[in-house]
Amino acid sequence: MSYITSPSTLIEQVDYNGNNFGNLTWLISPESGSTVSYASARNKIVEIANHLKGKDLPPGSKIAVAANNGIGSCLTTLGIIYAGHIALPLNLVAGAKIIAYTINHSETVLIFTADECKTLISEALYDCENEIDIISLDPEFGPLWTEEIPEEPFEPLTNIATEEVAVIMYTSGTTGNPKGVMLSHSNLLAAGRYISSGHDVAHKDVALCVLPIYHINGLCVTVMGTLASASTLVIPHRFSVSAFWRLIETYRCSWFSAVPTQYSYILHNKDMPGKISCLRFARSASAPLSPEIHRKFEERFKVPIIETMGLTETGSQISTNPLPPQTRKIGSPGKAYGNKLMIGNNAGDEMARGITGEILVKGDNVMKGYFKQPDETAKTINENGWLKTGDLGYMDEDGYIFVTGRIKELIIKGGENIAPREIDEALLDHESVLEAAAFAVPCENYGERVEACVIPRESIKLNLKSLDEHCIKNIGKFKSPDKIHVMKDLPKGPSGKIQRLKLYNLVYPKAKI
């Protein structure tokens, strides 16, 4: 077992790693070449906490971080938590209006801001109700303090309970204002341990962070996953397709966690990697991975993809396929690991194997609730502690779950439910398509009809007639898109997940629904 079981808070975990694995490297920056050991990380985190102590803020104050990935961004987030406050990673792709809502709703009192984010934060603060302090942050080196470090050494807090909130992460808000997911110390530790033990991550492993740490996957899978296992994390500022394999080879990375859109771009990149024997596995999450992309990636790079499923509300992972040589089922995000999964009906009763219902989850990684939204919390977590994911799916006889779609994204044509994922997969199976997403359009005759947006591959000319015939052959005329829109880009959240519910207004901006 590779993870550490004794610490009960992130404060204890940081200290434990610094004391027991101090010489091991935790963070590596490809941009500067800097490396940070667990002992050095602990010292920097304590220094940040000591500075915050000098601010004389009430315990549990909300402190935001507006920065791209980097050693400094990572350690600042943990410094906030170490000081007994609540870290609030700001979604940099959400736009100034949503960021303003997030800052106001969360009652943020201070923001660590990178230079490249200052214009965005200034626009957001223009609409904020309260005056908020700003501290400059170098994503590489950390906060740029204007005052000297307090003379008195920081005394680690011993009165922090494992169930106290450590992070509030706001959801993408695709159907309204985002909700603040409250994750406790125990939630985050469980999330990291489910990753490290579920994937057999040990001290010798090196992970590559390809997702922003203001997204739950980047924060919990790679940051908390490596912290829980005392392993190494290579943390570039941004994901780059052209630099991806070079980083894997240079730093001998043994695993990474990406989303389906990234897999598509990596797969279709013309540059072939050299020897990649260091890579044990690749991990896919945040959205269903097309079986076709899954197979093609493994055939080309000879690296197994471990498909998983996760939510912001559960600190990421709720299910995973096992590592080879155990059985992986392509098209399934695997089985429950660490927590419990159930397929339920509208009343919350368990469904028989093979019958579609809503996927429910229960476990130590399930959030405390939504900040200042008790009604939304009650709608999401039932009286028995089961969190309703909003995803439809079924469980097979071996306990593997298969996701058929999102409840809110179902296309109801002529009274029949159509899962848009099935259409996505048919489109992605065509050689000329790089990205695809089907969506519902109001229709007088059928209630709703099917349309889709695609991004074509640069190297192959897109023939819409051929694509239409391909869909009809694979999924039938009824489910095939009535119209296919060729796009240069698709709306995505911070993880790269396509925001399907925005497509209709994007394609038909003057329409009323």
N, C-alpha and C positions, 0 to 999 in steps of 0.2 A: 504494500500500500504506500503510495508516494506522497500523499498529502499529510499535513500536520494537523493533529486532532486536538491538541491542548488549548490553543488560543480561543477565546470566546468573543473577542472584539477585534476590529482591525488594528486598534492601538496595540493590543497584545501580539497580534500577528507580525506587525512591523518590528516590534522589539524582539520577538522570538527569532525572526529571520536574521536580524542584525547581530544577535548574540550567538546564534548557532551556525549560521551560514554566511558570516560576515565577509569571508574572502571570495565567495561565489559571485559571479557577475550577474546582475539583474537586468539593467537597461543598457542598450547600445544605440547610439545615434549614427546612422549612416552618413548624414550630412556633415557632422563635425568630427566623427570618429571617436567621440567621447564614450567612455564606459563608466558605469556606476555599479559598485558592489552593493551587496545588501547592507553592509555596515555604513558605507557612505550614504546610501539612500536613507537609512534611518537617521543619520546625523542631519541631513538636509531637511527631512520632514520635521524633525524636532526644531530646527532653526526657524522654519516657516511658522510652526505652531507658537514658538516663543514670540515672534514678531506680532502674531495675531493676538496673543495674550496682552501685549502692550496697547492694543486698540480698545481694550476694556469693553468688549462686546458681551451681551448677555449669552449664557450657554445656549447652544442650539440655534445660533443665528444662521441665516441662510446666506452663503457666500458663493457667488457665481464665478465660473471660469469661462472666458471667451477666448479661445485659442485653438489652433490646430495641434495635431499630435507633436509630442516632443518629450524629452526627459523632464524638462521644467514643468510642462503642463501636467504630466503624470504625478510628479512629486508634490506639486502645489495642491492638486485635488486631495491627495492623502494627508498633506499638512493641515488642510482645513478640518478634515475628519479627526486627525490626531489632537487638534486643539479643542475638540468637543463641540464643533460646529457642524453644519450640514452643507455638504458640497452640492452645487447646482450646475452641472455641465450645460452650457447653452448650445442649442442646435444652430450652428452657423449658417445652415442652408434654409432656415425657416423664414427668413425675412424680418425686417425691422418691426413690423406690426405684431407678429407672433412673439418675437423676443420681448417686445414691450409688455405684452400681456403676461408672459412668463415671469418677467421681473416684478411686475405689479402684484400678480396673484400669489407669488411665492414669498412676498415680503422680503425680497433681497435687500441687504444693507451695504454690500460691498461687492465690487466686480474686479477680478484680475483680468486685465485686457491686453492682448497682444497688439502690437502696432498695426498689423494688417487688419485688425478687427475694430479699430477705434472709430472709424467712420460709421460702420454698421451700428455699433453700440451707442454712438452719439445720436444717430437717428432714432434709435429705440428709446433712449432716455428723454428725448424731446416730448414723448407722450406719457412719460412716467409721472406718477403722482407725488413721489417723495424724492428728496435729494439723496443721491447714492454716491458713496466714495468710489473712486477708481484708482487702482494700483496697476502700474505697467507690469507686464509679464513678458519675459523672453521665453518662448516655448522650449528653447534649448537649455537655458540656464536657470530659469525660475523668476520669482518676483524681483523687481528693481525697487528696493526700498529707499525711501527718502530720509529715513531716520536710522539711527544706530540700533543695533540689536540690544534689547534690554539686558542690563547687567546681571540680573538674577537669572540663574539657570532654570530652564523649564522643568517643572515637575510633572511627569506623566500622570494623566488623570486615571484614578482608580475607581471612580464612582460611575463610570459609563456602563450602563446595562447593555447586555447583548441585544435586547429588543429595541433599543433606542435607534431612531432614524439617523442614518449616516449620509444618505444621498437621496435627493429628489430629482428624478429624471422625467422630463415632460415628454409625453407621447407626441407623435407627428401631427396629430390634429387634422386628419384628412377629411373628417366629417363635422368639424366644428372646432371650438377652442381646444387646445391640448390639455390633457389631464396630468397632474403632477403625481407620479408614481413614487410612493414612499418606501424606500428599501432600507431595512435595518442592518446593523452589523452582522447579525446572524443570517439574514437573507444573502448578503454579499459574500460572506464566508462560505455558506452552503453552495452558492453559485460557482465560486472558484474551485471548491473541492469536487463538485460534480464533474467539472471539466477535467481536472487533473487526474482524478481516479478513474473516470469514465473512459479516458483516452490513454491511460497508463503513462502520463507525463511525469518524468522524473528530473532530478537535478541536471542531468547531462543534456536534456532537451533544450532546443533553441526555437522559439516561436517567432514568426514574422507578423507584425501587426499591420494589416492592410485596410482596416476600418477605423473611422474616427472614434476616439475614446469619449466623445460626447454622445455616442450611440451605445446602446446596451451591450451589443456584441463586442465592440472594441474594449469597453470598460470591463465587463465581467468575464468574457471568454479569455482575452489575452492578458489584461492587467491582473485581474483577480486570479485567473487560472495559473499564471506564472508565480504570483505571490504565494498562492496556496501550496505550490509544489517546489518553491525555491529554485526555479529554473530561470532561463534567460529569455529576454524579450528584445528583439530588434524593432525599434519604433521610428520609422521614417515619418517625415512631416505629412506626407500624403501618399496615397496609392498611385503608382505609375506602372502602366502596362509595360512600357519599354524597359524599366529598371527592375521589374519583378524578378526575373530569373537570375539577373546579376546579383541581387541581394541574397537570394536563396543560396547561390553558389559561394559568394564571398564569405558569408557568415555561417555557412553550413547549417542552415535552418532545417529542422526536422519536422515542422508542421506549421500550418497557417489556417486561419479561418476566414472564409470569403463568402460572398453572397452570389446568387446565380448570375446576375448581370456581369459581375467581375469574371466569373468562370467563362462566360461567353466571349468576353474581350480577350482573356488570356488564351483561350482555345484558338481564336481566329487571328491572333498576332502572328505575323510572318516569321519572326525571329525564333528559331528553335534553340532550346537550351542545350548546354553541354551535358556533362555527366551530372545527374541529380540523385545519386545514390544516398545522399544525406537525408533526403525527404522521406519520412516514414509514412505520413498520411496527409491528406488535405481534408478540410472540414467545411461543410456547406450548411448555411443557416439563414434565418430571416425571411425566407420565402421558399416555396417548393422548387426543387431543381429539376429541370427537364430531363427525363430519362435519356433522351438522345444526346444531350450535352454531357451528361454523366458518363455514358458509355464511350463517347468520342474522346473525352478528356483522359479517361483511364487507358484507352487503347493507344493514344498518342504519347502520353508521358509516363505510362507504367507506374502510376501512383494511385493508390486507392482513395476515393472520396468517401468520407464518412458523413452521410447526410443526417442532419439533426433538425430539431424544431425548438424554437424559443420565443419568449415574449419579454417585453420590458417589465411587465408585471410580475415576472418570475425570475428576474435577474438573468435572463436569457434561457439557457437550456432546460427543456422539460423531457426531451427524449433524444436518444441517439442510437444509431446502429453500432454494433460492436466492431472492434478492430479485426482484421483478418488474423487467423484463418476462420474465425467464427462467421456465422451467416450474416451477410448484409443483403437487404432486399432493396433493389433499385426501385425508386418510386415511393419508398416509405422513409420517413424520418426516424424510423427505428422504434425502440421500446422505451418505456419509462426507465429512468435511471435516477436513483436517489429519492425521487418523489413518486407519487402514484398518479396514474392516468385512468380515466373512465370515459366511456361514450354514453352520454345521457340524453334523455328526451326533454321535452319542454318542462316537465315536472321535476326534472333532476334525477329520475330513476335510471338505473343502468340498463343499457340496451344489450341485446344478444350479440355475439360475435358475428361480424359480417354485415350488421345492420347500421346504416348511416344515422348519426346523430351529432350532437355538439361535443367537442373534445373538452373534458374537464380535467383540472389538475389540482393536486393537494400536496403540500410538503413544506419543508423549512425554507425554501427559496421563494415562496409566495409572499408578495408584498404585504405591508401593513395596511395599505389602502390608498385612496386618492386624497391628496392634500386638500383640505377644506371642502371636500365633496362627499359627505357621508352617504347621500342618496345614490350616487354613482357607485360607490364602494359596495353598498348593499345589493345593487343590481348585478354586480360582477362576482362577488363572493357570497355564496349562499350560506344558510344557517349551519350547514354541516362542514363549512370550511373549504368547499370545492370552488375553485376559480373557473368561471366560464370564459373560455378563450375566444369565443366568437367564430371559431373554425369548425367546419363540418368535416366529418370523417368517419371511418369505421376501424375496428380492431379485428385482426385475423386470429385464427386459432393459436398462433404462436406468440400473440401479444404485441405484434407490430401494428402500428397505426398507419393509416393511409388517409391523407388529407384530400378532400374533394373540392374544397372551396371555402370562401368566407361567407358567412350568413348574409352580410350586408352587400356582398358583391354578386350574389346569384342573379342570373338573367332569367326572368320568368316570361317565356314566350308561349303564347296560346295556353297558359295554365301549366306548362311543363317547366320544371326547374332545370336550368343548364348551368353547369359549373364552368366559368370562363377559363379555368386552368386547362381543361381538356382542349379548348380551342387554341390557347397559347401553345400547347405542346405540339399540336398539329402544324401550326405555323412555323415554329422553331425547327421542326423536322425538315423543312424545305431548305435546300442548300443556299438560297439567296438571302435568307432572313437572319439578322443578327439579334434583334430584340423584337418582342411582340407582346401585345396585351389586348385581349378582347374586352368589350364593355357593352352595357345595355343602352339602347336608344328608344325613347317612347314611340309607340306605333299604334295607330288607330285600329288596325285589324287584329294584331296579336297581343296588344298590351305593351310588349317590348320586342325589339328585334336585336339581332347580333351584328355588331360592327367591330372592327379591330384597327389598331394602329401598329405599324411595323417600322423598324429601322433596317434598311437593307445593308448587306455586306458590301464593302467598297469593291471587292475583287470580282464580284459576280453580278451581272446585270439582272435587275428584278423584272420579271414578267408577271404582271398581275393575273393574267388569264391562266397561266401555268400554276400560280399559287392558289387560285380559286379552285381549279380542277384537283389539285393536290389535297385541299381541305375536304372537298366533297368525297373524294375517294377514301379518305381516312376516317372522317367523322360523320359523313352524310350531309345531305343538302340542308336538312332542318337546322342543324347546329352550325353549319358553316357561315362565315360572315357575309352579310348582304352587301357590305361595302368595306373595303380595306383602304385605310389612309396611310400614305407614305410620309413619315416624319423624319426630321433631323435629330430630334431628341424627345424623350418621354419624361414626364414629371416623376421625380424620385425623392424618397426620404433620405435621411442622413446615412442609412446603411446601403443605399443603392437600390432599395426595393421600389418597384414601380407603384405609383399611387394611382391605382386603377379608377377610383371614384372621381378623379379630376379630369379624366380623359374626355368625358362628354362635353363639359364646359370649355375645354381646350379646343375641341374640334368644332363645336357649335357655340361660339361665345355669345351670340345674340339670342339664343334659344331660351325659353322659359320652361322650367320644370316644376 
